[in-house]
């Protein structure tokens, strides 16, 4: 199955993807395919996201674009590396008790579909990038795109975990509530770690008026910065 066909398979056949990840012989191959899709498409979106400065004449803009293409896949992978142990432990203690390889495969599939949604929004982001020099607007636009893509990835993960065979009979006490608890607590942890990781690894968007830096000095936090950006965008000159 070529890359385009596999991407279509991920979008159309979630149940089959989840089932394939539970087959010992196919778990590793499907996890690897999801990983390759994720790396390619997240790097592509990172390249587009980081090109704002390049598009608007910053001579160091290409550095922002290249850095974002490299950092965005690492953002997801580092967040996953930090949060995956919690998901696996909760899965063993109160969930379906799936093998580690299955849990890893499902989470890799979820960030793969997240990257597919991100890449599908790339042309929209590029259009607005060409239409405005506003760095604040581009930041909020990318926050909205990541919210959309992350929401779909979370939905994919939630459905896939619910479809794993329960450790007890389906009608056994706590079978469904245990899975729901796993998803709730893990998503809280994943969201907090992910937003903080993004803040630590910024900048991702090339600023037309800034000199290149791989990382920025630590200040404030993600949520305060989003509120301040909205305030600046709404200010009337």
N, C-alpha and C positions, 0 to 999 in steps of 0.2 A: 504494500500500500504506500503510494507516494505521499509527500507532505501535505499537499492540498486535500487529497482524499482523506487523510487521517484527521485533518482539522475539521472537515465536514462530518466525519464519523463522531468526533468528540461532541459536536454541537447537536447532531441529530439523534444519536444513540447512547444517551447517558446511561441507561439501564444496562446496555450491553457492555459498555466500558467498565462499569462497576463489576459486572459478572466476570469479565475477562481478567480483571485485576485480582480476583479471588482464585484463579486457576494457577496452581504452582508453576506450570510450564510457561504461562503467558504473563505472569506478574512482572517479571524483570523487563521483558521486551516492551510491554505497554508503558511501564514507568519510564523507560529510556526514551520512548517516542514522545511522551508527554513533556519530558525534560527538554528535548531538542526543540519542540514547538514553542515551549515557554521561552527558552533562551533567545531564539531567533526573533520572535515577535515582540518580546519586551525590549530587546536591544533596538529593534526598529522604532518602536514608539519613543524610547529614550533619545534616539538620534533626532527625531522630529521635535520632541519637547525641548531639547537643548539647543535648537537652531534659531531661537528667537533673536538672539544677539547677532548671529551670522546674517540673518535675513535683513536686519536693519543696520548693517554696516560696521559692527564691532569687529576690528581686525583680529581679535582673539576669539571670535564667535565659534570658529571651528573647534577650538579646544573645549568650550562648553558642550558642544554637540557630541563630540567623541567621549568626553567624560560621562555625560548622561547616559549614553548608549552602553557604557561599561557598568556604571553604578546601578542602573535600574534593575537588571537581573540580580545583582548582589543584594539589593535592598530586599527583594522577595526571599531570596535564599537564606540570608542571615536571619530574617524574621521567622522563617519556617524552621531553621535550625534551633532557634531559641524556644519556639513554642511546640514543636513536634513531640518532644518527650512528655509534655503535659497531656497532649491528646492521646498518646499511646497508653500512658498510665491510667487515665480516666477510662479509656476503652477497656483495659484489662480489669479494673476494679468494679465498674458499675455499668459497663457497656457490653457490646457483642463479643469482646475478647478476640478480636481479629489479630492475625499475625502482624508483626511490625512491617513486613514488606507490603502487606495490603494497605495498612494505614498510610505508609509513605506513598504508595501508588495513588491513593485517592486524593491526598493533599497535593501531590504533583499534578494530577489531572485538574484539580480546582484552580491552581495558579496558571495552568496552561490555558484553560478557558478564560480566565481573567485576562491573560495577555492577548488572546484572540479579540476580545471586546476592546481592549486598549488599541490594538492595531487597527481595528475597524473604524475607530474614531480619529485615526491619524490624519486623514485628509481634511476632516472638519477643523481640527486644531491648526493644521497648516493654513487653511483658508483664513481663519481669524488672525493667525500670526502675520499673514501678508496684509491683512486689512487694518491692523492697529499696531502702534508702537507701545501701547500701554502694558507695562510689565505687571502691574497689579491685576489687570483684567486677565492676562494670560495665566497668572497664578491661580485665580479663582476658577477659570475655565478648566484647568488641569485637575484641580481638586474635584470639580464636578464629574469629570471623566473618570477619575480614579474611584469615586464613590459609586458610579454606575457599574464599572467593571468589577470592582470589589464586591458589590452587592450580588452580581450574578455568580461570581466565584463562590461566595458564601452559600447561596442557594444550591449550587451544584454540590458542594461539600455536604451540606445538610441532608439533601435527598439521598446522596450516595451512602452516607453513614446509616441513615434510617433503613436502607435496603440491605445492609449486611445481616446475615443470619444471626438471630439472637443466641446468646449463650444458653438461655432457658427456652422453654416452649414459648411461642408467641403470646400465649394467653397468661404466661406466668407473671407473678407480681413484679412490678418495677421494670418490665422489659422495655416498654416505650418511654417511661419517665426517665430511666437511666440514660438512654440515648439522648433525650432532650436536654438533660442536665449536662452531659458531655458537650454538646454543641453550644449551649448557652455560656458556660464558663470558659470554654476554649475560645470562643469568638470574642469575648470581652478581653481576654489576655492577648489574643492575636491583634485586635484593633489597637489596643494601647501600645503594645510593642512596635507594631508596624508604623504608627504615626510618629512615635518617638524616634524610631530608626530613620525614617525619612527626614526628620528634622536634623538629626545628627549628621546625615550624609549630604545635606543640601550644599550647594545649589544644584538643581536639576534643570532649571529653565535659564537659558542664556540671557543675561541682562544686557541690553544694548549699551548701557552707560557704565558698566563695571569692568574692572580688570579681572582676568581669569584667576580663579582659586578652586582647587579640587574640593576643599571643604571651607565652610565659613566659621568664624568665631562663634562660640556658643552663647546664646542670649535668648531670653524669653522662653517661649515654647510654641509648638505647632498651633494650638488652639487660639492663643492670644494673638499670634501673627495673622491668622485668618481673619479674626475680628478687626484687627488694625487695618488689614488690606481692604476689607469691605468698607471701612470708614473712609479711607483715603479715596477709594473709587467713587464714593457717593458725595465727596466734598465738591461744592460748587465754587469755581474760581470767581 
